[in-house]
Amino acid sequence: MNLEEITSQVVDLCYTVGQFIKTEQIKINSKDIETKDLNSFVSYVDKEAEIQLVSKLKTILPEAGFIAEEGTETKQGEVYNWIIDPLDGTTNYLHNLPVFAISIALAKNKEIVSGVIYEIGFDEMFSAWKDGGAFMNKSAISVKGTTDLKDTLLATGFPYYDFDRLPKYLNLLSDCFQKTRGVRRFGSAAIDLAYVACGRFDGFFEYGLNSWDVAAGALIVQEAGGKVDDFKSNENHIFGREILAGSTAVFNNLISSGVKNFKSCFTTNEKTL
């Protein structure tokens, strides 16, 4: 299997579907928006974009199945599966903010071997394949070499439905505010991870995520020289609903003594997806 060629075809596909998503943004109105769960929205654009992606991905790798956010295709493959978020950052998109992306990963069994994130609003394409390095618009990228937390800029995602752990989360943020240059929240885990990979952010953490939010970004960070895991170092960051990413130094600082109670902050009994 030529992972570089497969990744290149996915890049081309993302450019095509991305144009559809961008064109439709000015046409969206309130009647087009559905509520899936608390503060989780979807529109016809998400669904149609996923249909377009699935249709083409079937021709790129016919034996692969799908794990797709909007469920327009649910058949899973025995070995290969595409993990798709057709529009990560839907709330941003619906509010006419430019931070939203397509995220596509290819998993072989449970290992991610190819990943593409297209940040549509700023026309930036992030891609990687196993052992092939990471790229932004075809230029090689790498995680930032920051070592001290006081010099880092972190990214996170605010809880939008699971508020039981909010006090612990706010306590953790308080410590991050005091020990780093700051914390940003863009509303797209895929983009946050892409920004870690290219050195704009030094680290990223969030809980309550799904595989389609992080699969592509996790590989891109790793191929850019970074480290990715869950909070308990169980290597379950794709399907375990929590993720920490950054350079090895920043990752280790955060997970050990850099900020207080990181490992215990997001203890969860959520079902693994």
C-alpha positions as CSV (number, residue, x, y, z in Angstrom):
1,M,0.0,0.0,0.0
2,N,1.4,3.4,-1.0
3,L,0.3,5.6,1.9
4,E,1.9,8.7,0.3
5,E,-0.3,8.3,-2.8
6,I,-3.4,7.6,-0.7
7,T,-2.7,10.7,1.4
8,S,-2.2,12.8,-1.7
9,Q,-5.6,11.7,-3.1
10,V,-7.3,12.5,0.2
11,V,-5.7,16.0,0.1
12,D,-7.2,16.6,-3.4
13,L,-10.6,15.4,-2.2
14,C,-10.5,17.7,0.8
15,Y,-9.8,20.7,-1.4
16,T,-12.8,19.8,-3.6
17,V,-15.2,19.2,-0.7
18,G,-13.8,22.2,1.2
19,Q,-14.9,24.5,-1.6
20,F,-18.5,23.2,-1.3
21,I,-18.4,23.8,2.5
22,K,-17.0,27.3,2.1
23,T,-19.5,28.2,-0.6
24,E,-22.5,27.0,1.4
25,Q,-21.5,29.0,4.5
26,I,-23.2,32.2,3.3
27,K,-26.4,30.3,2.6
28,I,-26.9,28.7,6.0
29,N,-29.8,30.0,8.1
30,S,-31.4,28.9,11.4
31,K,-33.9,26.5,9.7
32,D,-31.0,24.5,8.4
33,I,-29.5,23.8,11.8
34,E,-30.4,20.6,13.8
35,T,-29.5,19.9,17.4
36,K,-28.0,16.5,17.9
37,D,-27.2,16.8,21.6
38,L,-26.7,19.6,24.1
39,N,-24.7,22.3,22.3
40,S,-23.9,19.9,19.4
41,F,-25.2,21.1,16.1
42,V,-25.4,19.8,12.5
43,S,-26.6,21.2,9.2
44,Y,-27.2,19.9,5.7
45,V,-23.6,21.0,4.9
46,D,-22.1,18.5,7.4
47,K,-24.2,15.7,6.0
48,E,-23.7,16.5,2.3
49,A,-20.0,17.0,2.8
50,E,-19.7,13.6,4.5
51,I,-21.6,11.9,1.6
52,Q,-19.2,13.4,-0.9
53,L,-16.2,12.3,1.1
54,V,-17.5,8.8,1.6
55,S,-18.3,8.4,-2.1
56,K,-14.8,9.3,-3.2
57,L,-13.0,7.5,-0.4
58,K,-14.7,4.3,-1.5
59,T,-12.9,4.5,-4.8
60,I,-9.5,5.3,-3.2
61,L,-9.6,2.2,-1.0
62,P,-12.6,0.0,-1.7
63,E,-12.0,-2.5,1.1
64,A,-12.1,0.2,3.8
65,G,-15.0,0.8,6.1
66,F,-16.1,4.0,7.8
67,I,-16.3,5.6,11.2
68,A,-18.0,8.9,10.3
69,E,-19.5,11.5,12.6
70,E,-22.8,12.0,10.8
71,G,-23.4,8.3,10.2
72,T,-24.1,8.6,6.5
73,E,-22.1,5.4,6.1
74,T,-21.8,2.9,9.0
75,K,-20.2,-0.2,7.4
76,Q,-16.9,-0.9,9.0
77,G,-14.0,-2.8,7.5
78,E,-12.2,-5.8,9.0
79,V,-8.8,-4.1,8.7
80,Y,-9.0,-0.6,7.2
81,N,-11.4,2.2,8.3
82,W,-11.7,5.8,7.3
83,I,-12.4,8.0,10.4
84,I,-14.1,11.2,9.2
85,D,-15.2,14.5,10.6
86,P,-16.7,16.3,7.6
87,L,-16.8,19.6,9.4
88,D,-14.9,20.0,12.7
89,G,-15.9,23.3,14.2
90,T,-19.5,23.3,13.1
91,T,-20.5,26.0,15.7
92,N,-17.7,28.3,14.4
93,Y,-19.0,27.6,10.9
94,L,-22.6,28.4,11.8
95,H,-21.5,31.7,13.4
96,N,-19.4,32.7,10.4
97,L,-16.1,32.2,12.2
98,P,-13.2,31.1,10.0
99,V,-11.9,28.2,12.2
100,F,-13.3,25.0,10.8
101,A,-11.9,22.0,9.0
102,I,-12.3,18.6,7.3
103,S,-10.5,15.8,9.2
104,I,-9.9,12.4,7.6
105,A,-7.7,9.6,9.0
106,L,-7.1,6.1,7.7
107,A,-6.8,3.4,10.4
108,K,-5.3,0.0,9.9
109,N,-6.9,-2.0,12.7
110,K,-6.6,0.6,15.4
111,E,-3.4,2.3,14.2
112,I,-3.7,5.5,12.3
113,V,-1.5,5.3,9.1
114,S,-2.7,8.4,7.2
115,G,-4.2,11.8,8.3
116,V,-5.4,14.9,6.5
117,I,-6.8,18.1,8.0
118,Y,-7.9,20.9,5.7
119,E,-8.4,24.2,7.6
120,I,-10.9,25.6,5.1
121,G,-11.2,29.1,6.4
122,F,-7.5,29.8,6.1
123,D,-6.8,27.4,3.2
124,E,-4.2,25.4,5.0
125,M,-3.7,21.7,4.3
126,F,-2.1,19.5,7.0
127,S,-1.1,16.0,6.1
128,A,0.9,13.0,7.2
129,W,1.4,9.3,6.6
130,K,3.1,6.7,8.8
131,D,6.9,7.2,8.8
132,G,6.5,9.9,6.1
133,G,6.7,13.1,8.1
134,A,4.2,15.9,8.5
135,F,3.4,18.7,6.1
136,M,1.5,22.0,5.8
137,N,0.7,22.9,2.2
138,K,3.5,20.5,1.1
139,S,6.1,22.0,3.3
140,A,7.6,19.9,6.2
141,I,6.5,20.9,9.7
142,S,7.7,20.0,13.2
143,V,6.5,20.6,16.7
144,K,8.1,23.5,18.6
145,G,11.2,22.9,20.7
146,T,10.0,24.7,23.8
147,T,10.9,22.9,27.0
148,D,9.9,25.2,29.9
149,L,6.2,25.6,30.6
150,K,6.6,29.3,31.3
151,D,7.4,29.7,27.6
152,T,4.5,27.7,26.2
153,L,1.2,28.6,24.6
154,L,-1.4,25.9,25.2
155,A,-4.7,25.0,23.5
156,T,-7.7,23.3,25.0
157,G,-11.4,22.8,24.4
158,F,-14.0,24.0,26.9
159,P,-16.6,21.5,28.1
160,Y,-19.9,21.9,26.3
161,Y,-22.0,19.1,27.7
162,D,-20.2,17.2,30.4
163,F,-20.1,19.7,33.3
164,D,-19.7,17.3,36.2
165,R,-15.9,17.7,35.9
166,L,-16.0,21.4,35.4
167,P,-14.6,22.4,38.8
168,K,-11.6,20.2,38.3
169,Y,-11.1,21.5,34.8
170,L,-11.3,25.1,35.9
171,N,-8.8,24.3,38.7
172,L,-6.4,22.9,36.1
173,L,-6.9,25.9,33.9
174,S,-6.1,28.2,36.8
175,D,-2.7,26.5,37.2
176,C,-2.1,26.6,33.4
177,F,-2.8,30.4,33.4
178,Q,-0.2,30.9,36.0
179,K,2.5,28.7,34.6
180,T,2.3,29.3,30.9
181,R,2.0,32.2,28.4
182,G,-1.6,31.5,28.0
183,V,-4.4,29.1,26.9
184,R,-6.4,29.3,23.7
185,R,-9.7,27.7,22.8
186,F,-10.5,27.7,19.0
187,G,-13.4,25.3,19.0
188,S,-11.8,22.6,16.7
189,A,-9.7,19.9,18.1
190,A,-8.5,19.0,14.6
191,I,-7.1,22.5,14.1
192,D,-5.7,22.6,17.6
193,L,-3.7,19.4,16.9
194,A,-2.6,20.7,13.5
195,Y,-1.3,23.9,15.2
196,V,0.7,21.8,17.7
197,A,2.2,19.9,14.8
198,C,3.4,23.1,13.0
199,G,4.6,24.8,16.2
200,R,1.9,27.5,16.7
201,F,0.8,25.8,20.0
202,D,3.2,24.0,22.3
203,G,0.6,21.6,23.7
204,F,-3.1,20.7,23.6
205,F,-5.4,18.8,25.9
206,E,-9.2,18.1,26.0
207,Y,-11.6,15.5,27.2
208,G,-15.0,14.3,25.8
209,L,-13.8,13.9,22.3
210,N,-14.6,11.4,19.6
211,S,-12.2,9.5,17.3
212,W,-13.1,11.6,14.3
213,D,-12.1,14.7,16.2
214,V,-8.5,13.6,16.9
215,A,-7.5,10.7,14.7
216,A,-5.9,12.7,11.8
217,G,-4.4,15.3,14.1
218,A,-2.8,12.8,16.4
219,L,-0.9,11.2,13.6
220,I,0.2,14.6,12.2
221,V,1.5,15.6,15.6
222,Q,3.4,12.3,15.9
223,E,4.9,12.6,12.4
224,A,5.9,16.2,13.3
225,G,8.0,14.8,16.1
226,G,5.5,15.3,18.9
227,K,4.0,13.0,21.6
228,V,0.3,12.1,21.9
229,D,-1.4,10.0,24.5
230,D,-4.4,10.0,26.9
231,F,-4.1,11.4,30.4
232,K,-3.3,8.1,32.0
233,S,-0.6,7.1,29.4
234,N,-2.7,4.1,28.2
235,E,-2.2,4.9,24.5
236,N,-6.0,5.2,24.1
237,H,-6.1,8.7,22.8
238,I,-8.0,7.9,19.6
239,F,-11.0,6.0,21.1
240,G,-10.6,6.9,24.8
241,R,-12.2,10.3,24.7
242,E,-9.2,12.3,26.1
243,I,-6.0,13.5,24.5
244,L,-2.8,15.3,25.4
245,A,-0.4,16.4,22.7
246,G,2.8,18.4,22.4
247,S,6.6,18.1,22.1
248,T,8.0,15.4,24.3
249,A,9.3,17.9,26.8
250,V,6.1,19.8,27.1
251,F,4.0,16.6,27.2
252,N,6.2,15.2,30.0
253,N,6.0,18.5,32.0
254,L,2.3,18.6,31.8
255,I,1.6,15.0,32.6
256,S,4.1,14.9,35.6
257,S,4.6,17.9,37.8
258,G,4.1,20.8,35.5
259,V,0.5,21.4,36.5
260,K,-1.3,20.1,39.5
261,N,-3.5,17.0,39.4
262,F,-3.5,16.6,35.6
263,K,-3.8,12.8,35.6
264,S,-6.7,12.9,38.0
265,C,-8.4,16.0,36.7
266,F,-10.5,14.2,34.0
267,T,-11.2,10.9,35.5
268,T,-14.0,9.5,33.4
269,N,-16.4,6.6,33.3
270,E,-17.6,7.6,29.8
271,K,-18.2,4.8,27.4
272,T,-15.3,4.4,25.0
273,L,-16.3,4.9,21.4
